[in-house]
Amino acid sequence: MAKVASENKIAERVKFWEEQDQINKEIIPRVIKNHELITDLSMQLDQNQRLIAKLVDEVEKNKDVLESTIRDGSKITDRRITKVSLASLIMATLAFIISMISLFI
């Protein structure tokens, strides 16, 4: 009787470890695949964070350039207005002089 009980215990242990082995054969590849996926995602996240930081820096630089261009553009526009006003004044003066000359001729 003791021999049968001992054999049953051994058979139960063998069955248990066979089931564990089967479970491990199915789970271990999944765990390895998940680990690889997590590693890849972690690397992608790091690359994305670096890219975002670089893009933020570029946005700030572009913002500064845009503000500078707007300031310079308004200066250029002011100069153009002054030049146009000066050109109009010169043309009006020339027209006046020509009309005066034509009166005396």
C-alpha positions in Angstrom: 0.0 0.0 0.0 2.8 2.4 0.9 4.5 1.5 -2.4 1.3 2.3 -4.4 0.9 5.7 -2.5 4.6 6.5 -3.2 4.2 5.6 -6.8 1.0 7.8 -7.0 2.9 10.7 -5.5 5.7 10.3 -7.9 3.3 10.0 -10.8 1.5 13.2 -9.6 4.8 15.0 -9.4 5.9 13.8 -12.9 2.5 14.9 -14.3 2.8 18.3 -12.5 6.3 18.9 -14.0 5.2 17.8 -17.4 2.3 20.3 -17.3 4.8 23.0 -16.1 7.1 22.1 -18.9 4.3 22.4 -21.4 3.2 25.8 -20.0 6.8 27.0 -20.1 7.2 26.0 -23.7 4.2 28.2 -24.6 4.9 31.1 -22.2 8.7 31.6 -22.6 8.6 32.5 -26.3 5.8 35.0 -25.5 7.8 36.5 -22.7 10.9 36.8 -24.9 8.8 38.4 -27.7 7.2 40.9 -25.2 10.7 41.7 -23.9 11.9 42.5 -27.4 8.8 44.6 -28.1 9.2 46.5 -24.9 12.9 47.1 -25.7 12.1 48.3 -29.2 9.4 50.6 -27.9 11.7 52.0 -25.3 14.3 52.8 -27.9 11.6 54.4 -30.2 10.3 56.5 -27.2 13.9 57.7 -26.5 14.4 58.6 -30.2 11.0 60.3 -30.3 11.8 62.4 -27.2 15.1 63.5 -28.7 13.3 64.4 -32.0 10.7 66.3 -30.1 13.4 68.2 -28.2 15.2 69.0 -31.4 11.9 70.1 -33.1 11.1 72.4 -30.1 14.5 74.0 -30.4 14.0 74.5 -34.2 10.5 76.0 -33.5 12.1 78.5 -31.0 14.8 79.4 -33.5 12.3 79.8 -36.3 10.1 82.0 -34.0 13.1 84.2 -33.3 13.9 84.4 -37.0 10.3 85.2 -37.8 10.2 88.0 -35.2 13.4 89.4 -36.5 12.2 89.2 -40.1 8.9 91.0 -39.1 10.9 93.7 -37.4 13.2 94.1 -40.4 10.3 93.9 -42.8 8.6 96.8 -41.0 11.8 98.8 -41.2 12.0 98.0 -45.0 8.4 99.0 -45.4 9.0 102.2 -43.6 12.0 102.9 -45.8 9.9 102.1 -48.9 7.2 104.4 -47.8 9.8 107.1 -47.3 11.3 106.4 -50.7 7.9 106.5 -52.3 7.0 109.7 -50.6 10.4 111.2 -51.6 9.9 110.0 -55.2 6.4 111.5 -55.2 7.8 114.8 -53.9 10.6 114.8 -56.5 8.1 114.1 -59.3 5.7 116.8 -58.1 8.6 119.3 -57.9 9.8 118.4 -61.4 6.2 118.7 -62.7 6.0 122.1 -61.1 9.3 123.3 -62.5 8.4 122.1 -66.0 5.0 123.8 -65.8 6.7 127.0 -64.7 9.3 126.8 -67.5 6.5 126.2 -70.0 4.7 129.3 -68.7 7.8 131.5 -69.4 8.6 130.0 -72.8 
